[in-house]
Amino acid sequence: MRQKTLPLRCLGKRLLRLMAAAVLGWRLVSPASQAAGRVDFNRDILPILSDNCFHCHGPDEKARKGKFRLDTKEGAFRTKDGKTVIVPGKRNESELYRRITQTDPDEMMPPPESNRKLTPSQIELLSVWIDQGATWGQHWAFLPRKKTEPPPVKTSGWVRNGIDQFILARLEQENLQPSREADKARLIRRASLDITGLPPTMAESDAFAADATPEAFAKVVDRLLDSPRYGERMASDWLDLARYADTHGFQMDRYRPMWPPGSSALRLAHRRQRRRPRSGQAAAPDS
């Protein structure tokens, strides 16, 4: 349930930074891009290149083919043997456009043997991006932070804070209506599962239901972020990627003492995630 009065300062500063990073840095379009209908490099182009091109033309020198990089600006705009990879504003003069629209298996990119294939919408995005000038960019996390004004919305009465305004603008762009307000039992359950991976206890749910102050939800969020369970939740992804297990998992499946590094990962995740650097910020040194 959304509080009747929920100013930004009451939402919990750390949660706000987490939400803002997701909302502003990932899939939501900036007001300027929305207004101009422009293709955005970080939002639209980089994911296509990363998923379909970087395997053979990316940062891995051993896997790179043709001594050609598409993950750098220099590589993407290079000219060799009279052919320029990307000619800003001119798709038909760009070798990239010619290759991604080819039907000849020996010429098309990605090649058939890569088991990667661009969709028509991805080809159109790349083409429009080239026509619009092929503006290159860095990943948003490496750019200095700058204030972004919330976009205009039609249903201003629904907005309680700046983040709401970004969310509502995207909903209106997609002709969607906001979901109805959640009751407190659902709200604390969602927050607990998302932040710690565990449901709230009955005592925690009862305490939240009885707290009628505007800061009630902010206090719940701060408590969850201060919990060691938050570190465990964040570290679980790391351990999955590292194939963490206390046995080998094959052949004789013998035991291996993995709990010490696992426990260290949990503690490190809790400490690091609580002060994770935001875009343009340097990480605080370990104490």
C-alpha positions in Angstrom: 0.0 0.0 0.0 1.4 3.4 -1.0 1.4 5.8 1.9 -0.8 8.9 1.7 2.2 11.1 2.0 5.5 9.6 1.0 8.1 12.3 0.3 11.4 11.2 -1.3 13.4 11.7 1.9 11.2 9.0 3.6 11.7 6.3 1.0 15.1 5.2 2.3 18.1 6.7 0.5 19.7 3.4 -0.4 16.6 1.9 -2.0 16.1 5.1 -3.9 19.5 4.8 -5.4 18.9 1.2 -6.3 15.6 2.0 -7.9 16.9 5.1 -9.7 19.8 3.2 -11.2 17.4 0.6 -12.6 14.8 3.2 -13.7 17.2 5.8 -15.2 20.0 3.6 -16.4 18.4 0.6 -18.0 15.2 0.4 -20.1 13.3 3.6 -19.5 13.8 6.2 -22.2 15.0 9.7 -21.3 12.5 12.5 -21.9 14.7 13.9 -24.7 14.8 10.6 -26.5 11.1 10.1 -26.1 10.4 13.5 -27.6 12.8 13.2 -30.5 12.1 9.5 -31.2 15.8 8.9 -31.3 17.5 5.5 -31.0 19.7 5.4 -27.9 23.0 3.7 -28.1 23.0 2.3 -24.5 19.4 1.3 -24.5 18.9 0.0 -28.0 22.2 -0.6 -29.8 24.7 -1.9 -27.3 22.6 -4.9 -26.2 22.2 -5.9 -29.9 26.0 -5.7 -30.5 26.8 -7.4 -27.2 24.5 -10.3 -27.8 25.2 -10.9 -31.5 28.6 -9.4 -32.4 31.0 -9.3 -29.4 31.6 -13.0 -29.3 33.7 -12.8 -32.5 34.4 -9.0 -32.6 34.6 -8.1 -29.0 37.1 -7.7 -26.1 38.3 -11.4 -26.1 41.5 -11.3 -28.1 41.6 -15.1 -28.4 38.0 -15.4 -29.8 38.3 -12.3 -32.0 38.1 -12.9 -35.8 39.5 -10.8 -38.6 41.4 -8.6 -36.1 38.2 -6.5 -36.0 36.5 -5.1 -32.9 33.0 -3.8 -32.8 33.1 -3.1 -29.0 35.2 0.1 -29.5 34.5 3.3 -31.2 37.7 3.1 -33.2 36.8 -0.4 -34.5 33.2 0.5 -35.3 34.1 3.5 -37.4 37.3 2.1 -39.0 38.0 2.2 -42.7 39.9 -0.7 -44.3 40.4 -1.6 -48.0 38.1 1.2 -48.9 35.2 -0.1 -46.7 34.0 1.8 -43.6 32.2 -0.2 -41.0 29.8 2.6 -40.0 29.3 5.8 -41.9 27.3 8.2 -39.7 24.1 9.2 -41.4 24.6 6.9 -44.4 23.4 3.3 -43.9 23.8 2.4 -47.5 27.5 3.3 -47.4 28.1 1.4 -44.1 29.6 -2.1 -44.3 27.8 -3.0 -41.1 24.4 -2.4 -42.8 25.4 -4.3 -45.9 26.5 -7.3 -43.8 23.4 -7.5 -41.6 21.1 -7.3 -44.5 22.9 -9.9 -46.7 21.3 -13.2 -47.6 24.5 -14.8 -48.9 25.7 -17.1 -46.1 29.3 -16.2 -46.9 28.6 -12.5 -46.5 25.9 -12.2 -43.8 26.6 -11.2 -40.3 26.2 -12.8 -37.8 27.3 -15.9 -39.8 24.8 -18.9 -39.9 27.3 -21.1 -38.0 27.3 -18.7 -35.0 23.6 -19.7 -34.3 22.9 -16.0 -33.8 20.4 -14.1 -36.0 19.2 -10.5 -35.9 15.5 -10.0 -35.9 13.9 -7.5 -38.4 13.3 -5.0 -35.6 17.0 -5.2 -34.5 18.1 -4.6 -38.1 15.8 -1.6 -38.3 17.1 -0.2 -35.0 20.7 -0.4 -36.2 19.7 1.1 -39.6 17.9 4.0 -38.0 20.7 4.6 -35.5 23.2 4.9 -38.4 20.9 7.3 -40.3 20.5 9.4 -37.1 24.3 9.9 -37.0 25.4 6.7 -35.2 26.2 8.5 -31.9 28.5 6.3 -29.9 28.4 6.1 -26.1 29.7 4.4 -23.0 27.8 2.2 -20.7 25.7 4.4 -18.4 27.5 3.1 -15.3 30.8 4.7 -16.4 29.3 8.1 -17.1 29.3 11.0 -14.6 25.9 11.4 -12.9 23.7 14.3 -14.0 20.3 15.4 -12.9 17.5 14.2 -15.1 14.3 16.1 -15.0 11.2 13.9 -14.6 9.2 13.6 -17.9 5.7 15.2 -18.1 2.8 12.9 -17.4 -1.0 13.1 -17.9 -2.2 11.5 -14.6 -0.3 13.8 -12.2 -2.5 12.8 -9.3 -1.0 9.3 -9.2 2.6 10.7 -8.7 3.9 10.8 -5.2 7.6 11.2 -5.9 10.1 11.6 -8.8 10.5 7.9 -9.5 6.8 7.5 -9.9 6.9 10.1 -12.6 9.4 8.2 -14.7 7.4 5.0 -14.2 4.1 6.6 -15.1 5.5 8.2 -18.2 6.6 4.8 -19.5 3.2 3.3 -18.7 1.5 6.1 -20.5 3.8 5.6 -23.5 2.7 2.0 -23.6 -1.0 2.9 -23.0 -1.0 1.0 -19.7 -2.6 1.9 -16.4 -0.9 1.6 -13.1 -1.8 -1.4 -11.0 -4.0 -0.8 -8.0 -2.3 -0.1 -4.7 -1.1 -3.1 -2.8 -2.2 -3.6 0.8 0.5 -3.6 3.5 0.7 -7.4 3.7 1.5 -7.7 0.0 3.9 -4.8 0.1 6.1 -6.1 2.9 6.1 -9.5 1.3 7.2 -8.2 -2.0 10.0 -6.0 -0.4 11.2 -8.9 1.8 11.4 -11.4 -1.0 13.0 -9.0 -3.4 15.7 -7.7 -1.0 16.4 -10.8 1.1 14.8 -13.7 -0.8 12.8 -14.6 2.3 9.2 -13.9 3.3 8.6 -11.6 6.3 7.8 -13.1 9.7 4.4 -12.7 11.2 5.9 -10.2 13.8 7.4 -8.1 11.0 4.2 -8.1 9.1 2.2 -7.1 12.2 4.6 -4.4 13.1 4.4 -2.9 9.6 0.6 -3.1 9.5 0.4 -1.3 12.9 2.9 1.5 11.8 0.7 4.4 10.5 3.6 6.8 10.0 4.6 8.1 6.5 8.1 6.5 7.1 6.7 3.0 7.7 7.8 1.5 4.4 11.2 3.3 4.5 11.9 1.8 7.9 11.1 -1.7 6.5 13.4 -1.2 3.6 16.3 0.1 5.7 15.9 -2.9 8.1 16.0 -5.3 5.2 19.1 -3.7 3.7 20.8 -3.9 7.0 20.1 -7.6 7.3 22.9 -10.2 6.6 20.1 -11.9 4.5 20.5 -9.1 2.0 24.1 -10.1 1.5 23.2 -13.7 1.1 20.6 -12.8 -1.5 23.1 -10.7 -3.5 25.8 -13.3 -3.2 23.6 -16.2 -4.4 24.0 -15.0 -8.0 27.8 -14.8 -7.7 27.9 -18.4 -6.2 25.6 -19.7 -9.0 27.9 -18.3 -11.6 30.9 -19.8 -9.9 29.1 -23.2 -9.8 29.4 -23.2 -6.0 28.8 -26.6 -4.4 30.2 -28.7 -1.6 30.7 -31.7 -3.9 32.3 -32.0 -7.3 29.0 -33.0 -8.9 30.4 -35.6 -11.3 32.4 -38.8 -11.3 32.7 -39.9 -7.7 31.1 -36.7 -6.5 33.6 -36.3 -3.6 33.3 -33.7 -1.0 35.2 -30.4 -1.2 35.3 -27.9 1.6 33.8 -24.9 -0.2 32.0 -23.3 2.8 34.9 -21.0 3.8 35.0 -19.1 0.5 31.2 -19.2 0.3 30.9 -17.6 3.7 33.5 -15.0 2.7 31.4 -14.2 -0.4 28.3 -13.7 1.7 30.1 -11.3 4.0 31.7 -9.4 1.1 28.4 -9.2 -0.7 26.7 -7.7 2.3 29.4 -5.1 2.8 29.9 -4.3 -0.9 26.2 -4.2 -1.9 25.3 -1.8 0.9 27.7 0.7 -0.5 27.8 -0.3 -4.2 29.1 2.6 -6.3 26.5 4.3 -8.5 27.1 5.6 -12.0 30.1 7.9 -12.0 31.1 7.1 -8.4 34.2 5.5 -7.2 33.9 2.6 -4.8 34.7 3.2 -1.2 37.9 1.4 0.0 37.5 -1.6 2.2 38.1 -0.9 5.8 
